[in-house]
């Protein structure tokens, strides 16, 4: 095999390997908000958002909302602002503390996880909540 042909063969093989590596990486990509959902929400709301997470078997009085029906329950409109506020929890901390809403106040938890509250931690918390709202929107029944 001439040197040029062998060089092109190696180049083609390297290019193919790079393509398949990138394609595999793209399939494994996580949607923004998906990891927070898995880590913080799925235990109650379930992996698909139906309200059937593992915590329900341990705490029978727990009745997490079915997140897949939010748009249907709102006449076909996804209630993004309502979901944002429910996740954040900072507008209604008294209700969380009184047990009216057993959902954690993720806004406080995430912001305090970055140390003392500051503009950067607030921006990061808002981004995480918005990403989570966007992910929950992908769970809606068609």
Buried (B, 14 or more C-beta within 10 A) or exposed (E): EEEEEEEEEEEEEEEEEEEEEEEEEEEEEEEBBBBBBEEBBBBBBBBEBBBBBEBBEEEEEEEBBBBBBBBBEEEEEBBBEEBBBBBBBBEBEEBBEEEEBEBBBBBBEBBEEEEEEEEEBBEBBBEBBBBBBBBBBEBBEE
